[in-house]
């Protein structure tokens, strides 16, 4: 009679395979197939890149055309402004030169009749023996000349003798003893009269100052 050892292990039972788990190699192959299936092909990527580059090139070309148009407009405006300024500069320079050359034209035209009177007076004085008439004629010519000059704004200084010496109006030629105490530091004689042009001194009066 065979006695069974109660402490003897029985045969190891076979473990059932997990049908839900696949070998690691098979899982990796499956993942590779999936990635290969999902990844875009090289031809598709190149086409998309070429299309993007083409659109970018078109955009840049359009921007370049706009900039060229703006540049041409600014260039034309600059050329016109330069031409206008050059014409203005030349015209102004010509007007300034003419103003300098012909500034006294009106005055000279006004004085010409006085010269005619002087010519006639010189011719008549050769035949006239009346000194009074000669003096009267010269006085009339002088008054006519002063009237013309006054119309142009030129006026002689009047009543200079007896005034206090003023360096803004007078030019002292010399000093002389004053006839009285009141005339010390004042004009006692006028050598050449002074003139003003519209209140501006154009010639100082040459005077003798008393001391």
VOBA-1610 file (N, C-alpha, C; in pm, whole numbers, padded with zeros to 5 digits, always signed):
BEGIN
Unk+00085-00117+00000Unk+00000+00000+00000Unk+00089+00122+00000Unk+00066+00201-00095Unk+00150+00322-00108Unk+00095+00430-00017Unk+00189+00478+00059Unk+00148+00590+00147Unk+00192+00721+00084Unk+00103+00816+00068Unk+00132+00946+00009Unk+00182+01040+00117Unk+00291+01105+00078Unk+00348+01205+00171Unk+00264+01331+00165Unk+00210+01363+00280Unk+00120+01480+00277Unk+00194+01611+00251Unk+00325+01610+00274Unk+00403+01731+00255Unk+00465+01741+00118Unk+00438+01650+00032Unk+00493+01650-00106Unk+00410+01737-00194Unk+00487+01825-00265Unk+00416+01915-00356Unk+00369+01843-00478Unk+00259+01882-00516Unk+00203+01824-00635Unk+00259+01890-00758Unk+00230+01844-00873Unk+00277+01906-00998Unk+00226+02049-01010Unk+00315+02138-01056Unk+00283+02280-01071Unk+00182+02300-01181Unk+00075+02367-01148Unk-00030+02386-01252Unk+00016+02487-01358Unk-00022+02458-01475Unk+00010+02549-01586Unk-00071+02677-01573Unk+00001+02798-01583Unk-00065+02930-01572Unk-00126+02966-01705Unk-00249+02999-01705Unk-00314+03035-01834Unk-00258+03165-01889Unk-00241+03173-02018Unk-00189+03292-02086Unk-00294+03401-02089Unk-00242+03530-02068Unk-00330+03646-02074Unk-00350+03685-02218Unk-00467+03660-02264Unk-00496+03685-02406Unk-00496+03832-02438Unk-00511+03922-02329Unk-00517+04066-02355Unk-00380+04125-02372Unk-00275+04061-02327Unk-00140+04113-02337Unk-00071+04050-02455Unk-00002+04135-02532Unk+00073+04089-02648Unk+00219+04101-02618Unk+00300+04028-02682Unk+00446+04039-02659Unk+00494+04181-02691Unk+00602+04216-02622Unk+00656+04350-02637Unk+00696+04380-02780Unk+00756+04288-02848Unk+00799+04306-02987Unk+00682+04333-03077Unk+00571+04260-03049Unk+00454+04282-03133Unk+00395+04421-03109Unk+00399+04467-02979Unk+00347+04602-02950Unk+00429+04708-03021Unk+00564+04694-03019Unk+00648+04792-03084Unk+00624+04794-03234Unk+00609+04676-03293Unk+00581+04671-03438Unk+00449+04738-03471Unk+00352+04717-03382Unk+00221+04777-03406Unk+00229+04929-03397Unk+00306+04981-03296Unk+00320+05126-03282Unk+00394+05184-03400Unk+00495+05112-03448Unk+00569+05161-03566Unk+00481+05168-03687Unk+00397+05067-03703Unk+00306+05070-03818Unk+00210+05188-03810Unk+00166+05219-03685Unk+00071+05329-03668Unk+00137+05462-03700Unk+00261+05483-03647Unk+00332+05608-03675Unk+00362+05622-03822Unk+00401+05508-03884Unk+00431+05515-04027Unk+00308+05547-04107Unk+00195+05500-04055Unk+00070+05525-04127Unk+00025+05671-04110Unk+00049+05732-03986Unk+00003+05867-03960Unk+00098+05975-04012Unk+00229+05955-04017Unk+00326+06057-04060Unk+00304+06095-04206Unk+00311+06231-04238Unk+00292+06273-04379Unk+00410+06228-04464Unk+00383+06210-04586Unk+00487+06166-04678Unk+00578+06283-04713Unk+00702+06262-04751Unk+00795+06370-04789Unk+00743+06456-04903Unk+00673+06399-04995Unk+00621+06475-05109Unk+00519+06579-05064Unk+00434+06538-04966Unk+00332+06631-04915Unk+00397+06748-04842Unk+00501+06723-04761Unk+00571+06829-04686Unk+00639+06927-04781Unk+00706+06876-04882Unk+00773+06964-04978Unk+00673+07052-05052Unk+00560+07001-05085Unk+00458+07079-05156Unk+00404+07193-05069Unk+00382+07162-04938Unk+00331+07265-04847Unk+00435+07375-04828Unk+00562+07335-04815Unk+00668+07434-04799Unk+00682+07522-04923Unk+00675+07461-05040Unk+00685+07537-05165Unk+00569+07635-05179Unk+00449+07591-05137Unk+00334+07681-05146Unk+00349+07800-05051Unk+00399+07775-04928Unk+00421+07883-04831Unk+00526+07981-04883Unk+00635+07925-04941Unk+00739+08014-04995Unk+00685+08098-05110Unk+00601+08039-05192Unk+00544+08112-05304Unk+00455+08226-05257Unk+00371+08200-05155Unk+00286+08306-05100Unk+00368+08418-05038Unk+00475+08380-04965Unk+00561+08480-04904Unk+00630+08565-05010Unk+00673+08502-05119Unk+00738+08575-05227Unk+00641+08673-05293Unk+00516+08631-05311Unk+00415+08720-05370Unk+00390+08840-05278Unk+00382+08814-05148Unk+00360+08922-05052Unk+00475+09021-05053Unk+00599+08971-05051Unk+00716+09057-05054Unk+00723+09138-05184Unk+00686+09077-05295Unk+00688+09147-05422Unk+00586+09260-05423Unk+00469+09234-05364Unk+00366+09339-05356Unk+00413+09455-05269Unk+00473+09423-05154Unk+00526+09528-05068Unk+00636+09608-05137Unk+00721+09538-05212Unk+00828+09605-05286Unk+00771+09699-05391Unk+00666+09656-05459Unk+00603+09743-05559Unk+00545+09869-05495Unk+00483+09854-05377Unk+00427+09969-05306Unk+00537+10066-05266Unk+00647+10012-05214Unk+00760+10098-05174Unk+00821+10169-05293Unk+00831+10099-05406Unk+00885+10164-05526Unk+00795+10277-05572Unk+00664+10256-05565Unk+00571+10361-05605Unk+00583+10483-05513Unk+00590+10458-05381Unk+00605+10568-05287Unk+00737+10641-05307Unk+00843+10566-05332Unk+00974+10628-05354Unk+00973+10716-05479Unk+00910+10668-05585Unk+00904+10746-05709Unk+00825+10875-05688Unk+00714+10864-05610Unk+00633+10983-05584Unk+00712+11086-05503Unk+00783+11039-05401Unk+00865+11130-05320Unk+00978+11191-05403Unk+01037+11110-05491Unk+01144+11162-05576Unk+01093+11271-05670Unk+00977+11248-05730Unk+00920+11348-05820Unk+00886+11476-05743Unk+00832+11462-05622Unk+00799+11579-05542Unk+00925+11656-05505Unk+01030+11584-05471Unk+01157+11650-05437Unk+01213+11727-05556Unk+01206+11666-05673Unk+01258+11731-05794Unk+01180+11859-05823Unk+01047+11852-05810Unk+00964+11972-05835Unk+00995+12083-05734Unk+01005+12045-05606Unk+01035+12146-05504Unk+01171+12209-05527Unk+01268+12127-05564Unk+01403+12181-05589Unk+01400+12278-05707Unk+01327+12242-05811Unk+01320+12329-05928Unk+01250+12461-05893Unk+01141+12452-05815Unk+01071+12574-05774Unk+01160+12662-05687Unk+01231+12600-05593Unk+01319+12678-05506Unk+01433+12742-05585Unk+01488+12669-05683Unk+01597+12725-05764Unk+01547+12844-05845Unk+01426+12832-05901Unk+01369+12945-05975Unk+01344+13065-05882Unk+01293+13037-05762Unk+01269+13144-05666Unk+01400+13211-05626Unk+01505+13132-05605Unk+01635+13188-05567Unk+01690+13278-05677Unk+01682+13231-05801Unk+01733+13312-05912Unk+01652+13440-05929Unk+01519+13428-05917Unk+01434+13546-05933Unk+01460+13647-05822Unk+01476+13598-05698Unk+01504+13688-05586Unk+01638+13757-05602Unk+01739+13681-05645Unk+01872+13740-05665Unk+01868+13847-05774Unk+01791+13821-05880Unk+01779+13920-05987Unk+01707+14046-05937Unk+01599+14028-05861Unk+01525+14143-05809Unk+01612+14223-05712Unk+01691+14154-05629Unk+01778+14225-05535Unk+01884+14306-05609Unk+01940+14246-05714Unk+02040+14317-05793Unk+01980+14439-05861Unk+01860+14423-05916Unk+01794+14537-05980Unk+01759+14644-05878Unk+01721+14602-05756Unk+01688+14699-05653Unk+01811+14782-05614Unk+01925+14714-05606Unk+02048+14786-05571Unk+02089+14881-05683Unk+02078+14831-05808Unk+02123+14912-05921Unk+02031+15030-05948Unk+01901+15011-05927Unk+01805+15115-05963Unk+01730+15170-05841Unk+01793+15161-05723Unk+01726+15209-05601Unk+01697+15358-05609Unk+01789+15436-05666Unk+01770+15580-05673Unk+01711+15628-05804Unk+01650+15537-05879Unk+01599+15575-06010Unk+01494+15685-06001Unk+01397+15670-05910Unk+01290+15770-05899Unk+01346+15906-05856Unk+01441+15902-05762Unk+01501+16028-05716Unk+01575+16099-05827Unk+01651+16019-05903Unk+01727+16079-06013Unk+01635+16136-06120Unk+01526+16066-06149Unk+01431+16117-06247Unk+01371+16249-06199Unk+01348+16258-06067Unk+01291+16382-06015Unk+01390+16497-06018Unk+01519+16466-06008Unk+01621+16571-06005Unk+01655+16623-06146Unk+01630+16542-06247Unk+01665+16582-06384Unk+01605+16718-06422Unk+01479+16748-06390Unk+01427+16882-06424Unk+01506+16996-06357Unk+01558+16971-06237Unk+01639+17073-06170Unk+01767+17097-06248Unk+01825+16989-06300Unk+01945+17003-06382Unk+01915+17086-06507Unk+01797+17062-06564Unk+01757+17143-06680Unk+01747+17291-06643Unk+01690+17318-06525Unk+01680+17459-06480Unk+01819+17519-06461Unk+01911+17442-06406Unk+02047+17493-06388Unk+02114+17522-06522Unk+02092+17433-06619Unk+02151+17457-06751Unk+02097+17588-06810Unk+01966+17608-06800Unk+01907+17730-06854Unk+01956+17854-06777Unk+01973+17838-06646Unk+02019+17952-06566Unk+02162+17990-06604Unk+02245+17891-06625Unk+02384+17920-06664Unk+02388+17991-06799Unk+02305+17944-06893Unk+02302+18009-07025Unk+02251+18152-07016Unk+02147+18174-06938Unk+02091+18309-06927Unk+02182+18404-06849Unk+02255+18351-06753Unk+02341+18437-06670Unk+02456+18499-06751Unk+02488+18437-06861Unk+02594+18494-06944Unk+02550+18623-07012Unk+02419+18639-07029Unk+02366+18758-07098Unk+02302+18857-07002Unk+02268+18812-06881Unk+02197+18899-06786Unk+02297+18977-06704Unk+02270+19108-06691Unk+02358+19192-06610Unk+02297+19227-06475Unk+02171+19191-06457Unk+02101+19220-06332Unk+02137+19111-06230Unk+02217+19148-06132Unk+02261+19051-06031Unk+02143+19004-05946Unk+02053+19093-05920Unk+01936+19057-05838Unk+01855+18947-05904Unk+01836+18956-06035Unk+01761+18854-06109Unk+01832+18720-06106Unk+01967+18727-06116Unk+02045+18603-06111Unk+02028+18537-05975Unk+02038+18618-05870Unk+02022+18562-05736Unk+01883+18504-05716Unk+01785+18572-05765Unk+01648+18524-05749Unk+01627+18392-05823Unk+01684+18382-05943Unk+01672+18258-06020Unk+01739+18140-05950Unk+01858+18163-05895Unk+01929+18056-05825Unk+01853+18014-05699Unk+01791+18111-05633Unk+01715+18078-05513Unk+01594+17991-05547Unk+01530+18022-05658Unk+01414+17942-05701Unk+01456+17798-05734Unk+01570+17785-05800Unk+01619+17650-05833Unk+01652+17573-05705Unk+01713+17640-05609Unk+01745+17575-05482Unk+01619+17527-05412Unk+01518+17610-05407Unk+01393+17571-05341Unk+01326+17453-05412Unk+01333+17454-05546Unk+01275+17343-05622Unk+01347+17212-05591Unk+01481+17219-05583Unk+01559+17100-05553Unk+01529+17047-05413Unk+01522+17135-05316Unk+01492+17094-05179Unk+01352+17033-05169Unk+01258+17088-05244Unk+01122+17035-05245Unk+01120+16892-05301Unk+01195+16869-05408Unk+01201+16735-05468Unk+01266+16636-05372Unk+01373+16678-05309Unk+01442+16590-05213Unk+01353+16559-05093Unk+01277+16660-05048Unk+01187+16637-04936Unk+01078+16536-04972Unk+01033+16540-05096Unk+00934+16442-05141Unk+00990+16300-05140Unk+01122+16285-05154Unk+01187+16155-05149Unk+01226+16115-05006Unk+01194+16202-04910Unk+01223+16171-04770Unk+01351+16232-04717Unk+01423+16307-04800Unk+01548+16369-04758Unk+01521+16513-04713Unk+01561+16541-04588Unk+01537+16674-04533Unk+01664+16727-04467Unk+01691+16857-04482Unk+01807+16916-04415Unk+01778+16941-04267Unk+01883+16937-04187Unk+01868+16974-04046Unk+01855+17126-04035Unk+01757+17171-03963Unk+01731+17315-03951Unk+01759+17361-03808Unk+01794+17488-03798Unk+01818+17550-03668Unk+01924+17475-03587Unk+02030+17436-03655Unk+02138+17363-03587Unk+02218+17457-03499Unk+02244+17576-03548Unk+02324+17672-03472Unk+02251+17714-03344Unk+02322+17704-03233Unk+02264+17739-03104Unk+02215+17617-03028Unk+02208+17499-03095Unk+02165+17377-03026Unk+02281+17317-02946Unk+02247+17236-02848Unk+02350+17163-02773Unk+02414+17060-02864Unk+02545+17045-02849Unk+02616+16950-02934Unk+02567+16808-02905Unk+02529+16737-03014Unk+02473+16601-03004Unk+02550+16511-03100Unk+02618+16412-03044Unk+02699+16323-03129Unk+02612+16239-03222Unk+02483+16224-03193Unk+02394+16148-03281Unk+02354+16228-03404Unk+02377+16361-03400Unk+02338+16447-03512Unk+02453+16529-03568Unk+02550+16558-03485Unk+02654+16653-03523Unk+02792+16587-03525Unk+02878+16646-03605Unk+03019+16606-03612Unk+03103+16732-03587Unk+03176+16731-03474Unk+03253+16850-03437Unk+03379+16858-03522Unk+03394+16968-03595Unk+03515+16991-03675Unk+03625+17050-03587Unk+03587+17141-03503Unk+03682+17207-03414Unk+03605+17274-03301Unk+03681+17330-03207Unk+03622+17406-03098Unk+03672+17550-03105Unk+03589+17637-03059Unk+03624+17781-03060Unk+03567+17845-02936Unk+03625+17956-02894Unk+03571+18025-02776Unk+03426+18065-02798Unk+03343+18036-02699Unk+03200+18067-02710Unk+03178+18217-02694Unk+03093+18279-02775Unk+03064+18422-02761Unk+03003+18458-02627Unk+02936+18362-02564Unk+02873+18387-02435Unk+02872+18258-02353Unk+02840+18272-02227Unk+02836+18155-02139Unk+02727+18056-02182Unk+02619+18111-02239Unk+02509+18024-02280Unk+02545+17933-02396Unk+02646+17972-02476Unk+02682+17894-02595Unk+02795+17795-02570Unk+02842+17783-02447Unk+02945+17685-02418Unk+02887+17543-02428Unk+02956+17458-02506Unk+02906+17322-02529Unk+02797+17314-02633Unk+02775+17428-02701Unk+02671+17430-02804Unk+02733+17463-02940Unk+02652+17444-03045Unk+02698+17472-03181Unk+02699+17622-03204Unk+02816+17675-03240Unk+02825+17820-03266Unk+02839+17849-03414Unk+02865+17745-03495Unk+02876+17766-03639Unk+02854+17633-03711Unk+02795+17641-03830Unk+02768+17521-03911Unk+02852+17530-04038Unk+02946+17436-04054Unk+03031+17433-04173Unk+02957+17365-04288Unk+02898+17250-04261Unk+02816+17179-04361Unk+02690+17129-04291Unk+02579+17155-04356Unk+02453+17115-04295Unk+02435+16962-04304Unk+02361+16908-04206Unk+02333+16764-04207Unk+02199+16734-04271Unk+02178+16604-04307Unk+02054+16561-04372Unk+02006+16430-04309Unk+01874+16418-04307Unk+01812+16294-04259Unk+01724+16237-04370Unk+01721+16105-04377Unk+01635+16035-04472Unk+01534+15954-04392Unk+01411+16006-04388Unk+01304+15944-04309Unk+01350+15922-04165Unk+01399+16029-04104Unk+01444+16034-03964Unk+01573+15957-03938Unk+01637+15911-04041Unk+01768+15847-04024Unk+01876+15943-04075Unk+01978+15963-03994Unk+02084+16055-04034Unk+02167+15993-04146Unk+02169+16061-04260Unk+02251+16015-04373Unk+02378+16098-04388Unk+02377+16218-04324Unk+02499+16298-04317Unk+02494+16384-04192Unk+02598+16370-04112Unk+02606+16450-03990Unk+02641+16594-04024Unk+02586+16683-03945Unk+02617+16825-03963Unk+02757+16854-03907Unk+02842+16912-03989Unk+02977+16949-03946Unk+02972+17086-03881Unk+03006+17089-03753Unk+02984+17211-03676Unk+03109+17249-03597Unk+03103+17373-03546Unk+03204+17424-03454Unk+03139+17436-03317Unk+03204+17381-03215Unk+03147+17377-03081Unk+03213+17484-02996Unk+03135+17559-02920Unk+03190+17663-02832Unk+03243+17605-02702Unk+03349+17668-02653Unk+03407+17623-02526Unk+03439+17742-02435
//
